[in-house]
Amino acid sequence: MSATTTKHVTVATPTDTEASPSVPKRQRAGSIINDFCLTTSIQGFPGIARSESIHNRLFWTVALISFTGIMLYFIVDAISVYFNYPTQTSVTIVTEWPQAFPAVSICNYGMLRYDRFIGPFLNYTNALNITNTTDTTNFTGTQSYYIRDFLIDVVNKGEPFNDYFFPLSGMMMSCSYNGVACTAANFTSFISPTYGMCNTFNAKLKNIDNGGIRYNSDNGANGLLQLALYTHEQQYVPFMTQGTGIVALVHDNSEVPNVEMEAVFLSPGRHHRLGFKKKKSLFLASPYTTCTETISPGLQIVYDAYNATDYAYSQYYCFNACIQEYM
């Protein structure tokens, strides 16, 4: 008889329930704020959080509140100033008809006329023992160094120097505006420190109705000034220029011609065509801007050299007048 072995499996069930893994406790608001103060890059907060004494913490708190208040003051002040001076840009396209023909200024690039300049120049250099010659046909590079000194001496002595420059009557071969002939009498002259005698057509004049301005529609045409000019290259002073031609500038009728900075160079023997596009900017007066249109007495002296023209205020020439007066 085989023995039967019964195996009993006993499953033991514990009577005490084991504790489940602990869940992290929720941080309090104070600890969150403390962690923020320790890790932030904002100045002041780390100093407060790390303070171990009441005096240290009080110092950092007062400093933070004080400088925050100062910062807010300047921010509010800047915003209030901005809204007290509102800005507004208005762009309009205005069709003008009839439209004034612009002013045209021309100069000879050569500045000085050799046959009229060389005699007085040699007298000047001989008197200073720089040269000892009466030869007017040969002009050296060394002599050219003293041209500026000679012109300054002429101005300081109050001597006339217009004869040293190229007159428009000697350069003009032909002139017409809208098909009607014009002469040198229709131009106003002024002296440029770089190009000598210059002449302006259609500049706004004083004591004349409408400033004596010509319009594009005059004589039933569209505004065309035609000039034929002779440069007199053979009369250029040697070593003084690097080329030959005419300096020209198209500008507004009431604008001072700044030929030194804005003019273009026209080479001889060619036909050149110049156009004009007008853009007008108006700025608000004080207190919105510091712009002015008042010509000071010192600046008026500069404007008087433009022979009865009625030119408006120019910031560029104001700078020049200030430099000459105060520097």
VOGU-3710 file (C-alpha; in Angstrom, 3 decimals, decimal comma):
1> msatttkhvt> 0,000/0,000/0,000  1,661/3,170/-1,043  1,975/5,932/1,381  0,345/9,112/0,316  2,012/12,322/1,457  -0,162/15,308/1,606  1,607/18,576/1,384  -0,188/21,442/2,969  0,602/24,931/1,852  -0,020/27,462/4,473
11> vatptdteas> -0,480/31,043/3,396  0,280/33,428/6,169  -1,525/36,698/6,025  -0,025/39,335/8,235  -2,401/40,938/10,565  -0,558/44,318/10,545  -0,598/46,329/7,392  2,911/47,522/6,374  3,355/51,233/5,871  3,417/52,375/2,195
21> psvpkrqrag> 6,288/54,488/0,881  6,098/58,012/2,291  4,784/60,820/-0,003  6,820/64,094/0,051  5,176/66,642/2,214  3,915/69,833/0,576  6,238/72,752/1,078  4,956/75,710/2,942  4,701/79,134/1,352  7,475/80,464/3,546
31> siindfcltt> 9,979/77,882/2,362  9,077/78,533/-1,283  9,678/82,239/-0,845  12,935/81,526/0,966  14,171/79,277/-1,865  13,241/81,957/-4,400  15,136/84,620/-2,490  18,245/82,432/-2,277  18,322/81,489/-5,968  17,062/84,652/-7,713
41> siqgfpgiar> 19,411/87,019/-9,536  17,461/90,073/-8,382  19,694/92,202/-6,202  18,710/92,475/-2,535  16,596/89,348/-2,061  19,541/86,938/-1,529  20,936/89,278/1,108  17,644/89,239/3,003  17,304/85,443/2,816  20,868/84,767/3,979
51> sesihnrlfw> 20,763/87,235/6,838  21,342/85,623/10,254  20,634/88,696/12,336  17,766/91,120/12,527  20,016/94,120/11,898  21,460/92,604/8,722  18,038/91,628/7,422  16,643/95,054/8,269  19,488/96,744/6,360  18,900/94,713/3,204
61> tvalisftgi> 15,140/95,245/3,409  15,442/99,019/3,753  17,996/99,186/0,929  15,794/97,110/-1,392  12,693/99,194/-0,693  14,594/102,486/-1,086  16,206/101,703/-4,427  13,003/100,146/-5,742  11,210/103,375/-4,909  13,872/105,442/-6,676
71> mlyfivdais> 13,621/103,221/-9,756  9,829/103,528/-9,852  10,107/107,306/-9,501  12,303/107,670/-12,576  10,157/105,258/-14,592  6,978/107,169/-13,785  8,721/110,494/-14,453  9,970/109,333/-17,875  6,518/108,067/-18,836  4,845/111,302/-17,754
81> vyfnyptqts> 7,364/113,400/-19,722  6,791/111,250/-22,804  3,027/111,754/-22,709  3,378/115,481/-22,019  5,181/115,893/-25,372  3,314/113,753/-27,872  4,904/113,263/-31,284  3,059/113,126/-34,550  4,399/112,657/-38,053  2,200/113,732/-40,921
91> vtivtewpqa> 3,239/112,929/-44,482  1,321/114,615/-47,269  1,846/114,870/-51,006  1,033/118,343/-52,279  0,644/119,136/-55,958  1,947/122,640/-56,637  1,008/124,420/-59,805  2,478/126,604/-60,934  5,650/125,365/-59,302  8,675/127,581/-58,750
101> fpavsicnyg> 11,697/126,732/-60,844  14,616/125,847/-58,517  17,740/127,912/-58,076  20,871/126,855/-59,982  24,342/127,799/-58,730  27,452/127,388/-60,888  31,171/127,961/-60,261  34,336/127,464/-62,256  36,344/124,603/-60,786  39,560/126,526/-61,466
111> mlrydrfigp> 38,732/129,304/-58,957  41,553/131,717/-59,915  42,248/133,190/-63,345  45,981/132,967/-63,977  46,474/136,063/-66,149  44,860/138,338/-63,541  46,293/136,608/-60,501  49,960/136,060/-61,285  51,098/139,725/-61,231  49,830/140,645/-57,728
121> flnytnalni> 50,892/137,217/-56,469  54,510/137,711/-57,581  54,540/141,144/-55,967  53,440/139,498/-52,715  56,021/136,696/-52,774  58,827/139,022/-53,869  58,025/141,411/-51,016  58,383/138,539/-48,535  61,634/137,358/-50,189  59,958/134,056/-51,042
131> tnttdttnft> 60,733/134,588/-54,722  62,769/137,034/-56,755  61,329/136,882/-60,222  59,062/138,656/-62,669  58,561/135,592/-64,849  54,802/135,116/-65,268  55,050/132,163/-67,628  56,627/129,602/-65,318  54,785/128,685/-62,124  56,301/126,118/-59,766
141> gtqsyyirdf> 54,785/123,804/-57,196  56,644/125,637/-54,435  54,931/128,887/-55,405  51,509/127,219/-55,216  51,995/126,662/-51,468  51,622/130,411/-50,880  48,393/130,981/-52,829  46,223/130,629/-49,725  48,455/133,002/-47,745  48,217/135,532/-50,561
151> lidvvnkgep> 44,404/135,423/-50,608  44,232/135,793/-46,825  46,513/138,817/-47,060  44,268/140,385/-49,715  41,174/139,881/-47,555  42,855/141,240/-44,422  43,931/144,370/-46,270  40,405/144,904/-47,592  41,587/144,926/-51,185  39,181/143,907/-53,976
161> fndyffplsg> 39,745/140,386/-55,207  36,829/139,738/-57,553  39,076/140,382/-60,551  41,117/137,279/-59,664  38,140/134,980/-60,320  36,397/133,842/-63,497  33,480/136,212/-64,256  30,246/134,682/-65,498  30,174/137,039/-68,457  33,441/135,521/-69,652
171> mmmscsyngv> 32,282/131,925/-69,182  28,731/132,129/-70,547  28,484/131,282/-74,237  24,676/131,028/-74,312  21,778/131,060/-71,850  18,022/130,563/-72,195  15,145/129,828/-69,838  12,013/128,325/-71,357  13,170/129,519/-74,750  13,825/133,132/-73,694
181> actaanftsf> 17,412/134,408/-73,710  19,054/135,241/-70,382  22,297/137,002/-69,503  24,722/137,283/-66,604  22,497/140,049/-65,212  19,893/137,384/-64,377  22,322/135,760/-61,927  23,366/136,788/-58,428  27,003/136,307/-57,445  28,670/135,164/-54,238
191> isptygmcnt> 32,162/134,127/-53,176  32,955/130,517/-52,333  36,124/129,886/-50,283  36,781/126,816/-52,438  35,702/127,822/-55,960  35,922/131,599/-55,951  33,234/133,500/-57,834  29,938/131,587/-58,073  26,632/132,655/-59,615  23,031/131,676/-58,860
201> fnaklknidn> 20,072/131,727/-61,230  16,550/132,246/-59,812  17,528/132,887/-56,193  14,862/134,484/-54,010  15,577/138,220/-53,771  14,696/140,915/-51,275  12,431/143,914/-51,969  10,989/142,322/-55,115  7,447/141,057/-55,604  7,330/137,303/-55,107
211> ggirynsdng> 11,090/137,339/-54,599  11,680/137,612/-58,348  11,229/133,842/-58,645  10,591/132,290/-62,046  8,087/129,461/-62,438  8,149/126,314/-64,522  5,141/127,449/-66,533  6,678/130,760/-67,601  6,392/131,385/-71,348  4,164/128,311/-71,701
221> angllqlaly> 7,004/125,830/-71,151  7,872/123,235/-68,495  10,896/124,790/-66,804  14,135/124,346/-68,759  17,348/126,288/-68,196  19,943/125,769/-70,918  23,518/126,943/-70,406  26,647/126,675/-72,514  29,761/127,552/-70,523  33,439/127,954/-71,383
231> theqqyvpfm> 35,844/126,835/-68,644  39,005/128,710/-69,763  41,208/125,730/-68,993  44,272/127,524/-70,344  43,893/130,110/-67,561  43,888/127,625/-64,665  46,636/128,145/-62,078  49,071/125,194/-62,255  49,241/122,786/-59,296  46,033/124,226/-57,836
241> tqgtgivalv> 43,376/121,886/-59,220  43,205/118,241/-60,231  40,854/118,681/-63,153  38,823/121,010/-65,336  35,133/121,744/-65,377  32,127/123,430/-63,810  30,736/122,992/-60,293  26,908/123,013/-60,249  24,218/122,786/-57,586  20,424/122,722/-57,927
251> hdnsevpnve> 18,712/123,878/-54,734  15,643/125,629/-53,354  15,150/129,316/-54,109  15,425/130,319/-50,440  18,233/127,880/-49,585  21,821/129,010/-49,151  23,893/127,253/-51,859  26,316/124,915/-50,108  28,503/124,222/-53,121  31,395/122,916/-51,010
261> meavflspgr> 29,356/119,993/-49,661  26,542/119,286/-52,124  27,579/120,359/-55,623  28,297/118,054/-58,555  31,186/118,323/-61,022  30,513/118,713/-64,741  33,295/117,776/-67,126  33,939/119,950/-70,207  33,012/118,904/-73,721  29,849/117,027/-72,664
271> hhrlgfkkkk> 26,129/117,640/-72,325  24,812/117,321/-68,756  21,217/117,183/-67,541  20,320/117,951/-63,908  16,953/117,370/-62,235  15,372/118,528/-59,007  13,135/116,825/-56,448  11,719/118,909/-53,634  11,189/117,559/-50,111  10,033/119,852/-47,325
281> slflaspytt> 10,218/118,999/-43,604  8,445/121,058/-40,950  9,308/120,714/-37,258  7,197/121,930/-34,366  8,426/124,919/-32,410  9,349/124,971/-28,724  8,688/123,156/-26,397  8,387/120,197/-28,771  11,732/120,823/-30,492  14,614/123,260/-30,245
291> ctetispglq> 14,326/124,194/-33,926  14,426/127,848/-34,893  14,154/129,916/-38,061  15,562/133,097/-36,543  18,706/134,481/-38,160  20,969/135,948/-35,489  22,929/139,184/-36,120  26,159/137,201/-36,357  24,666/134,868/-38,953  23,156/137,798/-40,848
301> ivydaynatd> 26,681/139,045/-41,577  27,319/135,795/-43,453  24,044/136,139/-45,371  24,821/139,717/-46,399  27,613/138,370/-48,624  24,975/136,855/-50,934  24,022/140,161/-52,580  20,399/141,031/-51,705  19,156/137,443/-51,658  16,393/136,439/-49,243
311> yaysqyycfn> 17,732/133,111/-47,988  16,196/131,209/-45,074  17,911/129,981/-41,917  20,570/127,314/-42,484  21,876/125,106/-39,686  25,095/124,428/-41,608  25,997/128,110/-41,889  24,941/128,669/-38,284  27,540/126,079/-37,246  30,174/127,832/-39,354
321> aciqeym> 29,344/131,215/-37,843  29,545/129,790/-34,316  32,924/128,194/-35,026  34,334/131,457/-36,376  32,979/133,480/-33,453  33,679/131,225/-30,486  36,640/129,063/-31,509
//
